[in-house]
Amino acid sequence: MLRYIASRIGQIIVTLLLFFALTYFLLDAQPGDITLQYLNNPRFSPAQREALQRRLGLDRPAGERFIRWLGNILQGDLGDSYQHNRPVIDVIAERAPRTILLFLTSTLLQFGLGYNAGKMLAWRRGTGLEIGTTVVGSALYTAFTPWVGLMMIFLFGFTLDWVPINKFIDVSLWRRAPDELNLSVNAVVQNMLLTFTLFVVAVGLVFYLTRRMNAYRAQWIRLVSTLAFVVIAVGVWASSPYGIYAGDILYHMVLPIALLVLVNFAGTMLLTRTTMLETLREDYIMAARAKGLSEKAVRDKHAARNALLPVLTSLIISLPFILAGGIITETIFSWEGMGLALLDASNNNDIPMVMGAFLFIGTLALFAHLVADILYAFLDPRIRYG
């Protein structure tokens, strides 16, 4: 296993270098540069534009700039964003938590909904429920996301006025915050992420500890524990002076999360349904039934658990792309996260910003594949790496 991991890390390094080189030279091949936006400014002379190009290193060959960029990366320097006039790492640190909070929440929700729905559909194959749910889920999965988002904004935002339809905070509310709170959007978002992470870890630990219990008893313990964790988290935030601001962010998350869950859960549902249908034809399912196990035990402990492997792998591989966010979703709802930052940087030829974001996304994506490969060996004893 260690030899395999070392080999895969070497492959990851080579792949990252090729990915960075390809991305950098494709971006550099775009016509123009960041200084072009000053051409029509009468107070900015051609000489000043050339001086700015020299200061930013844009007058040097692309290969030389790429090598220097790699050298800076090894020193922990991602460069300065042309557009934001700030270090790239600072922009990512500001935008990434907002995107992670939104997309991690929606990803886990759609995974839980899709997995359980797919499990039930495979178990009730051929019924009206299975056909209807599959048709509706497939329609949502193939729907044009911007259209669905705009229709949700029109219905729930404009018509019913249930949810806010722009930005991710109520600016007037945050401006009225007492000075002694020293309020920061990112600090609140980071604490919300910490709370969410602790909640997921606690729930996961309960599920792990009850995996060998009686199915009926384990189900009740998991349900009660989850509700207790929710009450504790809500109580802690409600007693905090920052609770109202966390609630404001959650209020603005309702519509984007609803859109992401609606258009994405069907992918997990259909994958779970397909893998579980294959699992149900295995000999050990017949053996489990021959032992006299209940249908629920056969479904949950034998069929669904083995069908979970490719679904869980798909989830792990998709998690790194949360950092990129959804450009479409963040644009529709004016959510100032990594998706909008990448879009603006691409439109303005802000190469350091784009490359800095791709550095994190590419690295996390490739290591997620490594984690998935290792996870396969632990979840499926038939898989062994030499």
ZAMAR-230109 format. One record per atom (N, C-alpha, C): residue in one letter; x, z, y. Coordinates in steps of 0.02 Angstrom, whole numbers, plus 50000, padded with zeros to 5 digits. Atoms other than C-alpha are relative to their C-alpha. Layout:
N
AXZY
...
This chain:
386
M500415000049939
M500005000050000
M500435000050063
L499574999749941
L501405004450123
L500344993450013
R499685006549993
R502274987950088
R499504995050029
Y500525004549975
Y500634978850120
Y499885001250074
I500124998349930
I500344988150284
I500574997550045
A499435002449962
A502114984250344
A499994992550008
S500055007349997
S501874965950301
S499454997850048
R500555001949956
R500204965150392
R500175001550073
I499794998549931
I500944973550547
I500464994550026
G499575005549980
G502294960150551
G499604993750016
Q500445005749987
Q500954946650538
Q499625000950066
I500374998749938
I499994955050679
I500434998750061
I499555001049942
I501504954850795
I500104992650013
V499915007249991
V501814936350764
V499364996750027
T500645002849978
T499964932350786
T499865001750074
L500104998049930
L499894942150949
L500434995850047
L499565004149958
L501394932751019
L499724993050008
L500295006749996
L500584916050977
L499365000150042
F500624999449962
F498914921951048
F500145000750075
F499834999149929
F499704927851211
F500294993750031
A499705006249973
A500724911951231
A499474994750012
L500525005049993
L499234900651200
L499545001650058
T500454997949946
T498114910651317
T500334999250068
Y499655000349936
Y499414911651455
Y500084992850025
F499875006949979
F499844893151457
F499354996250012
L500655003149986
L498014887951447
L499745002150069
L500214997649934
L497614898951598
L500434996950055
D499555002749950
D499144892651690
D499874992550011
A500135007249994
A498624874551656
A499404998550045
Q500565001249954
Q497064877051763
Q500264997650067
P499765002449935
P497214867651927
P499985005550053
G499994995349944
G497714878052078
G500255006949980
D499824993150012
D498144896352095
D499635004450049
I500374995249960
I497544912052183
I500074998650075
T499885001049929
T498274906452350
T499564994450029
L500415005549974
L497094891452362
L499425002450042
Q500574997549962
Q495714902452429
Q500175001250073
Y499804999049930
Y496734904352589
Y500094993450037
L499875006549969
L496854885552623
L499564998850062
N500475001349946
N495314885152734
N499995005650052
N499974994549952
N495784900952827
N500484997950057
P499565002449945
P496434895553000
P500555004950017
R499494995049984
R497414911853015
R500545000549947
F499524999850055
F498384908252855
F500354993249997
S499635006349995
S499714894952880
S500284997949931
P499695002250063
P500474884252741
P500645003849984
A499394996250012
A502104893652764
A499855006849971
Q500204993550026
Q501224910152734
Q499764999449928
R500245001150068
R500394902952579
R500594999249952
E499415000950041
E502084897452511
E500375006649991
A499674993550006
A502804914652548
A499635004449950
L500394996150047
L501374922552452
L500124997549929
Q499855002750067
Q501704910852305
Q500675002649975
R499354997550020
R503524916152304
R499975007449983
R500054992850012
R503054934652314
R499665001449933
L500354999150063
L501874932752166
L500354996749942
G499635003450053
G503124922352069
G499684993649976
L500365006050021
L501954907352063
L500404993650011
D499585005949989
D503344895552119
D500494998949943
R499545000650057
R504304898451956
R499664996549942
P500295003450059
P504064888851793
P499575004849959
A500474995950040
A502664894851679
A500365003749945
G499644996750054
G503874898551537
G500385006150023
E499634994349973
E504944909751645
E499535005750017
R500484994849982
R503404919051709
R499735003449937
F500254997150062
F502784921551530
F500505004849970
I499474995750027
I504454928651472
I500045006550041
R499984994049957
R504474940551621
R499395004449987
W500614996150014
W502684945651582
W500095004049935
L499894996550063
L503164949851402
L500495005850010
G499534994649987
G504654959951465
G499695005850036
N500354994749964
N503554969651584
N499535003949954
I500464996850048
I502314973051443
I500385005249959
L499604995450040
L503694981151340
L500185006350039
Q499854994249957
Q504004992751489
Q499365003550023
G500644996849983
G502154997251502
G499714997750066
D500245002649936
D501854986751658
D499594993749988
L500435005850010
L500354974951651
L499954995750062
G500025003949938
G500654968551827
G499445002250046
D500514998549950
D499534968751980
D499484994450001
S500545004849995
S497854960351992
S500014996750069
Y500015003549936
Y497864946852126
Y499355001450039
Q500664999349968
Q496014948952159
Q499875007050025
H500144993149982
H495904967952162
H500565003350039
N499424997349965
N497634970652237
N500165007149975
R499874993650033
R497874984952114
R500334998749933
P499735001050067
P498804987551951
P499454998349950
V500505002250049
V497894979051807
V499775005949958
I500194994350043
I497934995051704
I499505004550035
D500484996049963
D496985004051843
D499304996949998
V500645003550002
V495624990751845
V499685000849931
I500264999250068
I495454991551656
I499765007149988
A500204992950008
A495395010651660
A499355001550036
E500624999049963
E493985009551787
E499414996649967
R500555004050026
R492944995851705
R499865001249926
A500094999650073
A493234998651518
A499525005549978
P500474994850023
P492335015551501
P499274998150009
R500705002049989
R490745008151575
R499774995149947
T500185004850051
T490764993651454
T499975003249931
I499994996750066
I491235004451304
I499375004249990
L500604995850006
L489815016651340
L499394995849984
L500595004350009
L488535002651351
L500014996649932
F499995004250060
F489104991651207
F500125004049936
L499934995950060
L489645005351087
L499335003149981
T500664997250014
T487945013651103
T499544994849969
S500445005250026
S487014997251075
S500244997649932
T499745002350065
T488174992250931
T499815004749944
L500184995150052
L487885008350835
L499255000249988
L500735000150008
L486015007650867
L499784993949960
Q500215006050037
Q485854989750808
Q500265000149929
F499744999550068
F486954993550657
F499545004449958
G500454995650037
G485865008250605
G499334996849986
L500645003350010
L484264998450632
L500064994249952
G499935005950042
G484904982650551
G500155001749927
Y499834998150069
Y485654991350399
Y499405002749962
N500584997150034
N484105001450359
N499454994949990
A500515005250008
A482954986650391
A500194995249944
G499785004550053
G484004975250281
G499955003049931
K500064996550064
K484024988250143
K499284999949975
M500715000050020
M482134989450143
M499754993049984
L500235006950013
L481894970550151
L500234997749932
A499745002150065
A483004967649999
A499615003549944
W500354996150051
W482094981349903
W499284997549992
R500705002450002
R480384973849947
R499984992450008
R499955007349995
R480854955749926
R499354996649979
G500605003850016
G479404943449928
G499365002750029
T500604997149970
T478184954950018
T499904997150070
G500165002349933
G477324950750181
G500445003350053
L499574996449954
L478364964150269
L500684996750004
E499335003050002
E479984956050213
E500004993250035
I500035006749970
I479454938550266
I499905000550075
G500144999349929
G478754944050434
G500595002850039
T499424997049966
T480244955050480
T500584995250003
T499465004850000
T481484941650430
T499894994550052
V500155005349952
V480604928450535
V500095002650072
V499944997249932
V480484939850689
V500735001450017
G499304998549987
G482274945850672
G500424993750011
S499635006349993
S482944928150649
S499844996750067
A500195003049936
A481964922150800
A500355003450058
L499664996449947
L482694935850909
L500754998749999
Y499285001050007
Y484444932950840
Y500224993250027
T499845006849978
T484384914350883
T499734998650070
A500285001049934
A483494916751049
A500554999450052
F499525000849945
F484374911851211
F500035006650038
T499944993249973
T485024928651271
T499835000550074
P500194999449929
P484924925351460
P499244999550011
W500735000649991
W483104919951442
W499655006449979
V500314993750022
V482644935451341
V500135005550051
G499844994949950
G483544946451468
G499594999250063
L500395001149938
L482674938451617
L499265001549988
M500704998450015
M480974939951531
M499905007649997
M500054992850002
M481314958451499
M500035003050070
I499964997749930
I481814960951681
I499344998850035
F500645001749967
F480224952051739
F499445004649976
L500554996050027
L479084961951622
L500095007450015
F499914992749995
F479834979451623
F500275002250068
G499734998349935
G480704978851792
G499544998450057
F500425002149944
F479624968751910
F499265001849989
T500724999250012
T477904969351829
T499805007349989
L500184993150018
L477824986651752
L500395005350040
D499584995449960
D479214994551859
D500175006349961
W499824994350042
W479745005651715
W500755001750005
V499284999050001
V481625003251728
V500324996450058
P499645003649947
P482904998351861
P500274993349973
I499825006750022
I483464980251856
I500684997750026
N499345002249976
N485154979951944
N500465006050005
K499474995049997
K486804989351950
K499955004949942
F500004995150054
F487215003951837
F499915007150026
I500164993549971
I486885018251959
I499534999050059
D500404999949939
D485685022652099
D500465002450056
V499494998549949
V486875021852247
V499765005550047
S500264995049953
S485745032152361
S500035007049970
L499964993550034
L485675046252232
L500715002750001
W499314997850004
W487555046852212
W500295001650069
R499764998549933
R487845046552400
R499765006850025
R500274993549979
R486775062152420
R500315005949963
A499684994650040
A487875071952298
A500385004750045
P499614995149959
P488615088052371
P500754998649996
D499285001449997
D490425086252425
D500405004349951
E499614995550043
E490965101152321
E500024997749927
L499995002650069
L490545091652161
L500584995349988
N499465004850006
N491935079252197
N499814994749949
L500315004450050
L490845066552107
L500394993549991
S499675006350018
S491645051752018
S499614996749944
V500375003750051
V490715038351921
V500384999949934
N499605000550061
N492135036151798
N500065006749964
A499954993450032
A492295054951768
A499365001549960
V500644998850035
V490435056051723
V499964995549938
V500035004650057
V490545040551612
V500475002349944
Q499534997850051
Q492085047251522
Q499755006249964
N500294994050032
N491235064051490
N499414998149955
M500555002450043
M489715054751423
M500284996849937
L499685002950060
L490865044951307
L500265005449954
L499754994550040
L491655061151249
L499425003449963
T500594997150032
T489935068651214
T499754995649944
F500245004850050
F489405052951121
F500465000049939
T499525000150055
T491005053051016
T499935006349957
L500084993850036
L490795071450970
L499364999949959
F500645000450035
F488985068150923
F500064995749938
V499925004550057
V489445053450810
V500425003349945
V499574996650049
V490845063450727
V499625005549964
A500384994650030
A489695078350698
A499484997449950
V500505002950044
V488315067650624
V500344997049938
G499645002950057
G489565058250516
G500255005249952
L499774994650043
L490275074650451
L499435002949959
V500584997550037
V488545080750403
V499814995149944
F500165004950052
F488195064450310
F500515000349944
Y499474999850051
Y489865065950220
Y499925006249956
L500054993750038
L489595084150168
L499385000249956
T500624999950039
T487845080550102
T499944994149953
R500055006150039
R488275064650007
R499865001349926
R500104998550071
R488225073349836
R499405004549987
M500594995750008
M486665083649868
M499414995949974
N500635003250017
N484925080049807
N499774995750059
A500175004849947
A484285064949904
A499485002750049
Y500524997349957
Y482725073649970
Y500275005550045
R499724994649961
R483675089150025
R500504997550052
A499505002849953
A485095079150102
A499664996550058
Q500355003649946
Q483855068650201
Q499755004950053
W500254995149952
W483075084050280
W500565003550038
I499434996949966
I484745092150318
I500284995450053
R499745004949952
R485345076250403
R499544999350060
L500485000849945
L483755074450505
L500015006050046
V500004993949960
V483735092650562
V500665000750039
S499354999449967
S485605092450601
S500064995150058
T499975005049946
T485465076450703
T499595002250059
L500434997749945
L484015083350804
L500325006050035
A499674994249969
A484985099550832
A500574997950045
F499455002549959
F486495090050895
F499744996850064
V500305003149941
V485385080151013
V499785005350050
V500234994649956
V484605096051082
V500595003550033
I499414996749972
I486315104051106
I500314995750055
A499705004549950
A487005088751197
A499584999650063
V500455000449942
V485475087251309
V500025006650039
G499994993549966
G485515105951345
G500635001150041
V499364999349964
V487355105651394
V499994995950064
W500015004349941
W487105091051512
W499485002350051
A500534997749955
A485475098051583
A500225006150041
S499764994149964
S486355114251630
S500594998550046
S499425001949959
S487775104751713
S499764996950066
P500195003249936
P487705099551897
P500084992449998
Y499915007250007
Y488225082251838
Y499464996849956
G500505002550046
G486735080651721
G499554994750030
I500455004849968
I485625071551846
I500334993250008
Y499645006349991
Y486975058351872
Y500114996549933
A499965002950067
A487235055951686
A499324997049980
G500675002650013
G485345053951672
G499874993550037
D500095006249962
D485395040651807
D500344994249965
I499645005350036
I486695030751710
I499614998149936
L500405001450060
L485665032451550
L499374996150016
Y500615003449978
Y484115026751644
Y500154992550012
H499815006949987
H485035010951698
H500234996449937
M499785003050063
M485645008151519
M499434997749956
V500565001250045
V483905006951443
V499894992649988
L500165007250007
L483574988551477
L500574996049968
P499465003750034
P485314981651434
P500075001849926
I499944998150071
I485364991751273
I499434997049960
A500575003050035
A483624985851226
A500124992649986
L499855007150010
L484164967851251
L500524999049946
L499465000950049
L485774969751150
L499775001749930
V500254998150067
V484894978551006
V499534994749973
L500495004950022
L483484965851000
L500324993549975
V499715006450017
V484604950550994
V500555000549947
N499444999350046
N485944957850879
N499835003449934
F500114996250061
F485134968950749
F499854995549940
A500195004450055
A484514954150646
A500624997649961
G499395002150035
G486314948950606
G500195005149947
T499854994750048
T486654965750524
T499465000449946
M500564999650047
M484924965750443
M500054994549946
L499965005650047
L485144948550363
L500615000649955
L499404999150042
L486914952450304
L499895005449948
T500144994650047
T486344968850226
T499524997549946
R500495002750048
R484864960050143
R500344995549949
T499675004750045
T485964946450070
T500465003649951
T499524996450043
T487324958150003
T499635004749952
M500374995550044
M486044970249933
M499644996149945
L500315004150052
L485114956349842
L500504998249946
E499475001450049
E486764951849759
E500165006249959
T499844993850034
T487084970049717
T499465001749949
L500564998250045
L485364972149636
L500034996249934
R499945003850063
R485844959149506
R500585002549956
E499434997550038
E487364969149448
E499775004349940
D500174996350061
D487394977549277
D499935007550012
Y500044992749991
Y487684995049346
Y499345002150031
I500674998449974
I485994994249435
I499525000849941
M500424999450060
M485154991049268
M500175006449962
A499804993950035
A486175005249193
A499735006150035
A500264994349962
A485645017049332
A499255001049987
R500714999450015
R483825013149300
R499895002449928
A500064998050070
A484095015249113
A500125007549991
K499874992850003
K484725032949147
K499395004050021
G500604996449978
G483015037249217
G500035002250072
L499964998149929
L483565038849400
L499404997250038
S500575002149959
S482215037549530
S500184993550037
E499885006349964
E481995021049623
E500365001250066
K499674998449937
K482535029449785
K500755001349989
A499294998650015
A484155035649704
A500374993549982
V499705006450018
V484495018349631
V500134995950063
R499945004149939
R484185010249799
R500545002750047
D499564997249949
D485145022349912
D500705001649974
K499354997750024
K486545028949801
K500404994749962
H499655005150040
H486955013449700
H499994993250034
A500045006849972
A486304997349776
A500234999950073
A499855000349928
A486385001249963
A500715002150015
R499334997749986
R488035010549956
R500514994549986
N499545005450016
N488914995849872
N499904993950045
A500145005649954
A488064983349987
A500275001550070
L499784998049934
L488724993050136
L500694997350018
L499305001849988
L490534987050116
L500084994150048
P499915005549953
P490414969850199
P499675001250067
V500354998549937
V489194976350329
V500435004550043
L499574995449963
L490344990650378
L500634996550025
T499415003949979
T491824978750383
T499844995850061
S500215004149943
S490874967250500
S499945004350063
L500064995549943
L490504982150613
L500695001850028
I499334998049978
I492334987750619
I500354994350037
I499675005749968
I492954970250660
I499684998450068
S500345001649937
S491654968450799
S500145005250054
L499924994749950
L492074985050885
L500524998450053
P499525001449947
P493664979050975
P499734995550055
F500265004749950
F492674965451063
F499525003450048
I500404996149952
I491654979151146
I500365000250067
L499624999649938
L493074980051273
L499884993950044
A500135006149961
A492744962051324
A499305000350031
G500674999549974
G490944966651350
G499614993649988
G500405006150004
G489574953851362
G499944997350070
I500025002849932
I489844942851512
I499284998450020
I500705001849984
I488044936851501
I499605006250016
T500394993949990
T487304954251484
T500205003550065
E499774996549940
E488384961951621
E499824996150063
T500195004049942
T487994947451737
T499265000750015
I500724999549990
I486124948351709
I499805006750031
F500194993449976
F486044967051740
F500485002950052
S499514997849949
S487474968051868
S500365006349978
W499644994250028
W488384980251755
W500754998950011
E499315001249979
E490124981851830
E500505002649948
G499554998150054
G491134982351671
G500534994649989
M499465004650015
M492494972151585
M499764992849997
G500265006850003
G491364957151560
G500024996750069
L499995002849933
L491134954451747
L500714999650027
A499315000249977
A492964958651780
A500364993949972
L499695005850030
L493524945151658
L499734993550030
L500295006049970
L492314932451730
L500274998850070
D499745000849932
D492864935651909
D500744998249999
A499295001450004
A494704935451859
A500124992749979
S499935006950022
S494494918751769
S499824995150056
N500225004549946
N493574910951916
N500514999950058
N499534999549944
N494944916752037
N500734999149979
N499325001150025
N496454912151930
N500435006450003
D499654993650001
D496914930551920
D500305001049930
I499705000050067
I498074928051770
I500215006949977
P499824993350025
P498784945851763
P499405004149976
M500594996350020
M497024953051754
M499734997549933
V500255003050063
V496464940951617
V500465001849942
M499534998750054
M498054943351516
M500015007449982
G500034992950015
G497964962251533
G499415001849957
A500604998750040
A496194962351465
A500084997249930
F499905003050066
F496644950351324
F500525003849959
L499504996050036
L498134961351280
L499665005449959
F500354994750036
F496974975751235
F499524997249948
I500505002850046
I495634964951156
I500334997149938
G499665003150056
G496824954851048
G500335005149954
T499674994850040
T497824970050991
T499505003949959
L500504996250036
L496274979950946
L499664995949946
A500345004350049
A495474965150857
A500434999149937
L499565001050058
L496984961950746
L500105006449960
F499924993750037
F497224980250703
F499345002049967
A500654998750033
A495354981350665
A499974996449933
H499975003550064
H495634968250530
H500435003949950
L499584996050044
L497024979050460
L499625006149974
V500404994250020
V495884994350459
V499474997949949
A500515002450047
A494534984050372
A500314998749931
D499685001250064
D495764978550237
D500165006549963
I499844993550030
I496324996550207
I499355003449977
L500644996950017
L494515002350207
L499724997049935
Y500235003150062
Y494114989750071
Y500315003549939
A499674996950057
A495404997949957
A499735006949986
F500274993350010
F494655015249985
F499284999849976
L500715000350018
L492825010049967
L499884996549934
D500085003750063
D493064998249821
D500625001049957
P499424998450042
P494225005049684
P500274993949963
R499765006050035
R494354987449609
R500544996350040
I499535003449957
I495414981949759
I500645004050005
R499364996849995
R497254986049756
R500494995250033
Y499505004149966
Y498654979749869
Y500705001849974
G499334998850024
G500414977749805
G500505000550056
